Amino acid sequence: MQCRTFAIGLGLVTALAMLPTAYAQPADSISEHQIPLGQGALMGSVPGSPLGGSSIERDAHVGERFYDFNGDLSAFEPGDVIRSRTLPYHVLGVPTPLRVVQLLYKTSDAFGAPQANVTSIAIPNNFNGSMVSYHSVYDSLNPEHSPSRAIAGNVSLGTAPVWAETAFFANLLTQGYAVALPDIEGPEARFAVGPEYGRVTLDSLRAAMRSGELAPDVQIAMMGYSGGSIATSWAAAMAPEFAPDVNEHLIGAAMGGVLVAPANNIKYIDGSPVWAGISAMTIVGVSRSIPGFDLTPYLNDYGIRILESVNRASIAEVEGQYGGLRWVDMAKPEYQNPFSIPEFVGAVNSLNIGLQPNPSIPLQIWQSNGGIVEGTIPGEQGLGDGVMLENDVRGLATKYCQAGVTVEYITDPSISHTPGIAKWALVANQWIQPRLEGKAAPNNCGTYPAGTVFAPVEVEPQAQPVDPGPAQGSAALRFA
């Protein structure tokens, strides 16, 4: 997969170089952040990264000055721009002619605590006035893997997804649309925390509209797959109440490989040869968000080693590296059922988008269910793509339909989660462009089975401990 990613990235350097006219650095750009190729330093092994996390960075200490803000955030409103810089869009650390404006802006975490975050707006020379907010699947517990750092020239295994995803919105750029890529996990890489993704994304759109780069009547579409779908779905659901000023500019959102009810996904991927390690990443991400959330008292030594091993990891380092990992292997005998732990139950309920308010904008929701190819065996949760569940995604589409939202729901049984992003991106692009042109969105509500009906998960009684046998799979070989 990584070889394919690097090949795509190299091809995109050429493709972006063919955009109309060349990038010229404006006189007011922050030139100290433009570090010539070749001045990057090879960084050593990063603790908490299974594959070491080595990276080449464009003088990270200079670059980090843009991110650091020690002033009084209370002086700013949500979405206010604190500072900005202009730089070329980098792929694999190579600058392209595409101009990018990066904004440090005020936002908040899932509980409203203020923080500063970064969004990157790629602006083609034939900019037509509309913008797409693309939400990356960079899925990482390391802030150094964020889209803004990849775009600025940092090179690592963790930034590879951002380069590859350039292919999925390059057509939008050539058509003249600006593309914004917010760091959807926030400055602390709180992986999988939907409420924070939503706030960060909506405030990034406020910042973009206040940057002076967009017209006051700008039209904005959103799109995201997998981890990016978390930002897309939560931003769409939160916008009417949290950011009505942004919502009036939104003309639609396309999402695929959608995370809906994490309680079900955790059961589905338990023991998966490819996706089991994502549960450990989620536990770490949530522990950075919810005050007092700490599952380590319920874990055995093996479980604690697993969490420590992913503490700074990216999806590129975890996918396929924790095969066979099961909750029962990680937990103390009396906590073999995670749903007997109140903190766990409270967390999965708070992250269930199916329990949240409904969006008011048209949606396209795409989901594949060929997950058996990736080794995830369907259980009581039904078919999925290997990590996301078709029944839950259909349930979300049905919930929105019943609330009067315009929804086009598409199921593709021919493909699994990882390769599915390319197929989704093609479908999403074909849906988004007519929305930006003012054409009515298609609606196929009522043409598919209803799916999951969402309700909060209840705390279950502790079960009598049983011997789960030895830890299994590649995870056990490395950490048991």
C-alpha positions as CSV (number, residue, x, y, z in Angstrom):
1,M,0.0,0.0,0.0
2,Q,2.8,2.4,0.8
3,C,4.5,1.9,-2.5
4,R,1.3,2.7,-4.2
5,T,0.9,5.8,-2.1
6,F,4.4,7.1,-3.0
7,A,3.8,6.5,-6.7
8,I,0.5,8.4,-6.5
9,G,2.3,11.2,-4.7
10,L,5.0,11.5,-7.3
11,G,2.5,11.5,-10.1
12,L,0.6,14.3,-8.4
13,V,3.7,16.5,-8.4
14,T,3.5,16.5,-12.1
15,A,-0.3,16.9,-12.2
16,L,-0.3,19.9,-9.9
17,A,2.5,21.5,-11.9
18,M,0.1,21.6,-14.9
19,L,-2.4,23.8,-13.0
20,P,-2.9,27.2,-14.7
21,T,0.1,29.4,-14.2
22,A,2.8,28.8,-11.6
23,Y,2.7,29.5,-7.9
24,A,4.5,32.7,-7.0
25,Q,5.2,33.4,-3.4
26,P,3.4,36.7,-2.4
27,A,5.5,39.4,-0.8
28,D,3.5,39.2,2.5
29,S,4.0,35.4,2.9
30,I,6.0,34.1,5.9
31,S,9.1,33.2,4.1
32,E,10.9,31.7,7.1
33,H,8.7,28.6,6.7
34,Q,9.8,28.0,3.1
35,I,12.6,25.5,3.7
36,P,14.4,24.3,0.5
37,L,14.2,20.6,-0.3
38,G,17.3,18.9,1.0
39,Q,17.4,20.8,4.3
40,G,15.1,18.4,6.0
41,A,16.5,16.4,8.9
42,L,16.0,12.6,9.3
43,M,14.3,12.2,12.6
44,G,14.9,9.1,14.7
45,S,12.5,6.5,16.1
46,V,9.4,7.9,17.8
47,P,8.2,6.2,21.0
48,G,4.7,4.9,20.6
49,S,5.0,4.3,16.9
50,P,5.1,0.6,16.0
51,L,7.3,1.1,12.9
52,G,9.5,3.7,14.5
53,G,7.8,6.8,13.1
54,S,11.0,8.1,11.3
55,S,10.4,11.2,9.2
56,I,12.0,13.9,7.2
57,E,10.8,17.3,8.3
58,R,11.3,20.7,6.8
59,D,13.2,22.1,9.9
60,A,10.4,21.3,12.4
61,H,11.6,23.8,15.0
62,V,11.2,26.7,12.6
63,G,7.9,25.4,11.3
64,E,6.4,24.9,14.8
65,R,6.6,28.6,15.5
66,F,3.6,29.0,13.3
67,Y,1.6,26.6,15.5
68,D,2.7,28.0,18.8
69,F,0.4,30.6,20.4
70,N,0.8,31.5,24.0
71,G,-1.5,34.5,24.1
72,D,-5.0,35.0,25.5
73,L,-7.4,33.0,23.3
74,S,-10.3,34.7,25.1
75,A,-9.6,37.7,23.0
76,F,-10.7,35.8,19.9
77,E,-14.1,34.5,18.8
78,P,-14.4,31.0,17.4
79,G,-13.1,30.9,13.9
80,D,-11.0,34.1,14.3
81,V,-7.7,34.0,12.4
82,I,-4.8,34.4,14.8
83,R,-2.1,34.3,12.1
84,S,-1.6,33.2,8.5
85,R,1.1,32.2,6.1
86,T,1.3,31.4,2.4
87,L,3.4,28.6,1.0
88,P,3.4,26.1,-1.9
89,Y,1.5,22.8,-1.7
90,H,4.0,20.0,-1.1
91,V,3.7,16.4,-2.1
92,L,6.3,14.0,-0.7
93,G,8.2,17.1,0.4
94,V,8.4,18.5,-3.1
95,P,6.8,21.9,-3.6
96,T,4.3,22.3,-6.4
97,P,2.9,25.4,-8.2
98,L,-0.3,25.3,-6.1
99,R,-0.7,28.2,-3.6
100,V,-1.8,27.4,-0.1
101,V,-2.9,29.8,2.6
102,Q,-2.6,28.3,6.1
103,L,-4.6,29.8,9.0
104,L,-4.0,29.4,12.7
105,Y,-7.4,30.0,14.2
106,K,-9.3,29.8,17.4
107,T,-11.5,26.8,18.0
108,S,-12.3,24.5,21.0
109,D,-12.2,20.9,22.0
110,A,-15.2,18.6,22.5
111,F,-16.0,20.3,25.8
112,G,-15.5,23.9,24.7
113,A,-12.0,24.5,26.1
114,P,-10.3,27.0,23.7
115,Q,-7.4,25.9,21.5
116,A,-5.6,27.1,18.4
117,N,-5.7,24.9,15.3
118,V,-4.6,25.0,11.6
119,T,-6.4,24.7,8.3
120,S,-4.9,24.8,4.9
121,I,-6.7,26.4,1.9
122,A,-5.4,25.4,-1.6
123,I,-6.3,28.1,-4.0
124,P,-5.9,27.5,-7.8
125,N,-5.1,30.3,-10.1
126,N,-8.5,29.8,-11.9
127,F,-10.4,30.0,-8.6
128,N,-14.1,30.2,-9.3
129,G,-15.3,31.4,-5.9
130,S,-16.5,28.2,-4.3
131,M,-14.8,25.9,-1.9
132,V,-14.8,22.2,-0.9
133,S,-13.7,21.3,2.7
134,Y,-11.9,18.0,2.3
135,H,-11.4,16.0,5.5
136,S,-8.4,13.8,5.4
137,V,-8.1,10.2,6.5
138,Y,-4.7,10.8,8.1
139,D,-6.0,9.1,11.3
140,S,-3.1,9.5,13.7
141,L,-2.2,10.0,17.3
142,N,0.7,12.2,16.4
143,P,0.0,15.9,15.6
144,E,3.1,15.9,13.3
145,H,1.1,13.8,10.8
146,S,-1.6,16.5,10.3
147,P,-2.5,17.7,6.8
148,S,-1.0,21.2,7.4
149,R,2.4,19.7,8.2
150,A,2.3,17.4,5.2
151,I,1.3,20.3,2.9
152,A,4.1,22.4,4.4
153,G,6.6,19.8,3.4
154,N,7.0,17.4,6.4
155,V,7.7,13.8,5.2
156,S,6.8,10.7,7.2
157,L,4.9,7.5,7.0
158,G,2.1,9.3,8.9
159,T,1.7,12.0,6.3
160,A,1.6,9.6,3.4
161,P,-2.3,9.4,3.4
162,V,-2.5,13.2,2.8
163,W,-0.3,13.0,-0.3
164,A,-2.3,10.1,-1.7
165,E,-5.6,11.9,-1.1
166,T,-4.4,14.8,-3.3
167,A,-5.6,12.6,-6.2
168,F,-9.1,12.6,-4.8
169,F,-9.6,16.4,-5.0
170,A,-7.1,17.3,-7.8
171,N,-10.0,17.4,-10.2
172,L,-11.8,20.0,-8.1
173,L,-8.7,22.2,-8.2
174,T,-8.5,22.0,-11.9
175,Q,-12.1,23.0,-12.1
176,G,-11.3,26.1,-10.2
177,Y,-12.6,25.2,-6.7
178,A,-10.5,26.0,-3.6
179,V,-10.0,23.0,-1.3
180,A,-9.6,23.4,2.4
181,L,-7.9,20.7,4.5
182,P,-8.4,21.4,8.2
183,D,-6.4,19.5,10.8
184,I,-9.6,17.7,11.9
185,E,-8.2,16.0,15.0
186,G,-7.2,19.3,16.5
187,P,-3.8,20.2,17.9
188,E,-3.5,17.3,20.3
189,A,-4.4,14.5,17.7
190,R,-7.6,13.4,19.6
191,F,-8.3,10.6,17.2
192,A,-11.9,9.5,16.6
193,V,-13.5,12.1,18.9
194,G,-16.4,13.2,16.7
195,P,-17.6,16.2,18.8
196,E,-14.1,17.7,18.5
197,Y,-13.8,17.0,14.8
198,G,-17.1,18.8,14.3
199,R,-16.2,21.9,16.2
200,V,-12.7,22.1,14.7
201,T,-14.1,21.7,11.2
202,L,-16.9,24.3,11.5
203,D,-14.5,26.8,13.1
204,S,-12.0,26.2,10.2
205,L,-14.7,27.2,7.8
206,R,-15.4,30.3,9.8
207,A,-11.7,31.1,9.6
208,A,-11.6,30.5,5.9
209,M,-14.6,32.9,5.4
210,R,-12.8,35.6,7.5
211,S,-9.4,35.2,5.8
212,G,-10.1,37.5,3.0
213,E,-9.6,34.8,0.4
214,L,-13.3,34.0,-0.1
215,A,-16.3,36.1,-1.1
216,P,-18.9,36.8,1.5
217,D,-21.5,34.7,-0.4
218,V,-19.1,31.7,-0.8
219,Q,-20.7,28.3,-1.3
220,I,-19.0,25.4,0.5
221,A,-19.3,21.6,0.2
222,M,-17.8,19.1,2.5
223,M,-16.4,15.6,1.8
224,G,-14.6,12.9,3.8
225,Y,-14.0,9.2,3.9
226,S,-13.4,6.9,7.0
227,G,-11.7,9.2,9.6
228,G,-12.6,12.1,7.3
229,S,-16.2,11.0,7.4
230,I,-16.2,11.6,11.2
231,A,-15.5,15.3,10.6
232,T,-18.0,15.5,7.7
233,S,-20.8,13.8,9.5
234,W,-20.3,15.6,12.8
235,A,-19.9,19.0,11.2
236,A,-23.0,18.5,9.1
237,A,-25.0,17.5,12.2
238,M,-23.7,20.2,14.5
239,A,-23.8,23.1,12.0
240,P,-27.5,24.2,12.4
241,E,-27.1,24.8,16.1
242,F,-23.3,25.3,16.7
243,A,-22.5,27.3,13.6
244,P,-25.6,28.6,11.8
245,D,-23.4,31.3,10.2
246,V,-21.5,28.5,8.5
247,N,-24.5,26.3,7.8
248,E,-26.1,29.0,5.6
249,H,-23.1,28.6,3.2
250,L,-23.1,24.8,3.1
251,I,-24.7,23.3,0.0
252,G,-24.1,19.6,0.7
253,A,-21.7,16.9,2.1
254,A,-20.5,13.6,0.7
255,M,-19.2,11.0,3.1
256,G,-18.0,7.4,2.7
257,G,-16.8,4.6,4.9
258,V,-18.7,6.2,7.7
259,L,-18.2,5.6,11.4
260,V,-21.6,5.8,13.1
261,A,-21.9,3.8,16.4
262,P,-18.4,2.9,17.7
263,A,-19.9,0.4,20.2
264,N,-20.8,-1.8,17.2
265,N,-17.5,-1.2,15.3
266,I,-15.5,-2.3,18.3
267,K,-17.3,-5.6,18.4
268,Y,-17.0,-6.0,14.6
269,I,-13.2,-5.5,14.4
270,D,-12.3,-7.4,17.6
271,G,-9.7,-9.9,16.5
272,S,-9.6,-8.7,12.9
273,P,-6.3,-9.4,11.1
274,V,-6.2,-5.8,9.6
275,W,-8.3,-3.5,11.8
276,A,-8.1,-4.7,15.4
277,G,-5.5,-2.2,16.4
278,I,-7.8,0.7,15.6
279,S,-9.6,0.0,18.9
280,A,-6.4,0.7,20.8
281,M,-5.9,4.0,18.9
282,T,-9.5,5.0,19.7
283,I,-9.0,4.4,23.4
284,V,-5.9,6.6,23.4
285,G,-7.6,9.3,21.4
286,V,-10.6,9.4,23.7
287,S,-8.4,9.4,26.8
288,R,-7.0,12.8,25.5
289,S,-10.4,14.2,25.2
290,I,-12.8,13.1,28.0
291,P,-11.6,14.4,31.4
292,G,-10.9,11.4,33.7
293,F,-11.3,8.8,31.0
294,D,-8.7,6.2,31.8
295,L,-9.2,2.5,31.0
296,T,-5.7,1.4,32.2
297,P,-7.1,0.2,35.6
298,Y,-9.1,-2.4,33.7
299,L,-6.3,-3.6,31.5
300,N,-3.6,-6.2,32.1
301,D,0.1,-5.6,31.4
302,Y,-0.3,-6.8,27.8
303,G,-3.2,-4.3,27.2
304,I,-1.1,-1.4,28.7
305,R,1.8,-2.3,26.4
306,I,-0.6,-2.2,23.4
307,L,-1.8,1.3,24.3
308,E,1.8,2.5,24.9
309,S,2.8,1.1,21.5
310,V,0.2,3.2,19.6
311,N,0.5,6.4,21.6
312,R,2.1,8.3,18.7
313,A,1.1,6.0,15.9
314,S,-0.6,6.7,12.6
315,I,-3.1,4.5,10.7
316,A,-0.3,3.7,8.3
317,E,1.6,2.1,11.2
318,V,-1.3,0.3,12.8
319,E,-3.4,-1.1,9.9
320,G,-2.5,-4.7,9.5
321,Q,0.1,-4.6,12.4
322,Y,-2.1,-5.7,15.3
323,G,-3.7,-8.8,13.7
324,G,-5.8,-10.9,16.1
325,L,-5.9,-8.3,18.9
326,R,-8.9,-8.9,21.1
327,W,-10.3,-7.0,24.1
328,V,-10.3,-10.1,26.2
329,D,-6.5,-10.4,25.7
330,M,-6.0,-6.9,26.9
331,A,-8.4,-6.8,29.9
332,K,-8.1,-8.1,33.4
333,P,-10.3,-11.2,33.9
334,E,-13.1,-9.4,35.7
335,Y,-13.4,-6.9,32.8
336,Q,-13.6,-9.2,29.8
337,N,-16.8,-7.5,28.8
338,P,-15.9,-3.8,28.1
339,F,-19.6,-2.9,28.3
340,S,-19.5,-3.6,32.0
341,I,-17.2,-0.6,32.4
342,P,-19.3,2.7,32.9
343,E,-16.5,4.9,31.5
344,F,-16.3,2.8,28.3
345,V,-20.1,2.9,27.8
346,G,-20.3,6.6,28.4
347,A,-17.6,7.2,25.8
348,V,-19.1,5.1,23.0
349,N,-22.5,6.7,23.5
350,S,-20.9,10.2,23.3
351,L,-19.3,9.3,20.0
352,N,-22.4,7.9,18.3
353,I,-23.4,10.2,15.5
354,G,-26.7,8.4,15.4
355,L,-27.7,9.9,18.7
356,Q,-27.0,13.5,17.5
357,P,-29.3,16.1,15.9
358,N,-29.9,15.9,12.1
359,P,-28.2,18.0,9.4
360,S,-30.1,20.4,7.3
361,I,-28.1,20.1,4.1
362,P,-28.3,17.5,1.3
363,L,-26.1,14.4,1.8
364,Q,-24.5,11.6,-0.2
365,I,-23.6,8.6,2.0
366,W,-21.6,5.8,0.4
367,Q,-20.7,2.5,2.1
368,S,-19.2,-0.7,0.9
369,N,-19.7,-4.1,2.5
370,G,-16.9,-6.3,1.1
371,G,-15.0,-6.5,4.3
372,I,-14.5,-10.2,4.2
373,V,-11.7,-9.5,1.8
374,E,-9.8,-7.7,4.6
375,G,-10.4,-10.6,6.9
376,T,-13.1,-9.1,9.2
377,I,-15.7,-11.8,9.7
378,P,-19.3,-10.6,9.9
379,G,-20.9,-11.2,13.3
380,E,-24.1,-10.1,14.9
381,Q,-23.5,-6.6,13.6
382,G,-23.9,-7.8,10.0
383,L,-21.9,-7.0,6.9
384,G,-19.3,-4.2,6.8
385,D,-16.3,-3.0,4.8
386,G,-13.8,-4.5,7.2
387,V,-14.1,-1.7,9.8
388,M,-17.4,0.2,9.2
389,L,-20.8,-1.4,9.3
390,E,-23.4,-1.2,6.5
391,N,-26.4,-1.7,8.8
392,D,-25.3,1.3,11.0
393,V,-24.7,3.5,7.9
394,R,-28.1,2.6,6.5
395,G,-29.6,3.4,9.8
396,L,-28.0,6.8,9.8
397,A,-29.3,7.5,6.3
398,T,-32.8,6.3,7.3
399,K,-32.8,8.5,10.4
400,Y,-31.9,11.5,8.3
401,C,-34.5,10.6,5.6
402,Q,-37.2,10.4,8.3
403,A,-36.2,13.9,9.4
404,G,-36.7,15.3,5.9
405,V,-33.1,15.5,4.9
406,T,-32.3,14.9,1.2
407,V,-30.1,11.8,1.1
408,E,-28.6,9.7,-1.7
409,Y,-27.4,6.4,-0.1
410,I,-25.2,4.1,-2.1
411,T,-24.1,0.6,-1.1
412,D,-21.2,-1.1,-3.0
413,P,-20.8,-4.8,-2.2
414,S,-17.8,-5.2,-4.5
415,I,-15.1,-3.6,-2.4
416,S,-13.7,-3.3,1.1
417,H,-12.7,-0.3,3.1
418,T,-9.1,0.4,2.1
419,P,-9.5,0.3,-1.7
420,G,-13.0,1.7,-1.3
421,I,-11.7,5.3,-0.9
422,A,-10.8,5.6,-4.5
423,K,-14.2,4.4,-5.7
424,W,-15.9,6.7,-3.2
425,A,-13.9,9.7,-4.2
426,L,-15.0,9.3,-7.8
427,V,-18.7,9.1,-6.8
428,A,-18.4,12.0,-4.4
429,N,-16.8,14.3,-6.9
430,Q,-19.6,13.5,-9.4
431,W,-22.1,14.4,-6.7
432,I,-20.4,17.5,-5.3
433,Q,-19.9,19.5,-8.6
434,P,-23.6,19.7,-9.5
435,R,-24.3,20.9,-6.0
436,L,-21.8,23.7,-6.4
437,E,-23.4,24.5,-9.7
438,G,-26.8,25.0,-8.0
439,K,-28.5,21.8,-9.2
440,A,-30.9,19.9,-7.0
441,A,-29.5,16.9,-5.1
442,P,-30.8,13.4,-5.8
443,N,-32.9,11.6,-3.1
444,N,-33.4,7.8,-2.9
445,C,-34.9,7.7,0.6
446,G,-37.1,4.7,1.2
447,T,-35.4,2.5,-1.5
448,Y,-33.2,0.5,0.9
449,P,-33.7,-1.4,4.2
450,A,-34.0,0.8,7.3
451,G,-30.9,-0.4,9.2
452,T,-29.9,0.2,12.8
453,V,-32.3,2.1,15.1
454,F,-30.1,4.0,17.5
455,A,-30.3,4.1,21.3
456,P,-27.8,4.6,24.0
457,V,-25.8,1.5,25.1
458,E,-26.6,0.4,28.7
459,V,-23.9,-0.7,31.2
460,E,-24.0,-4.5,31.3
461,P,-23.3,-6.6,34.4
462,Q,-19.8,-8.1,34.7
463,A,-19.7,-11.7,33.4
464,Q,-18.0,-14.6,35.1
465,P,-14.4,-14.6,33.9
466,V,-13.5,-17.4,31.4
467,D,-10.1,-18.4,30.1
468,P,-9.8,-16.7,26.7
469,G,-6.7,-18.7,25.8
470,P,-3.5,-17.2,24.7
471,A,-3.3,-13.9,22.9
472,Q,-3.6,-14.3,19.1
473,G,-2.2,-13.1,15.9
474,S,0.7,-10.8,15.0
475,A,-0.1,-8.5,17.9
476,A,0.6,-11.3,20.4
477,L,3.9,-12.2,18.6
478,R,5.1,-8.6,19.1
479,F,3.7,-7.6,22.5
480,A,2.6,-10.6,24.5
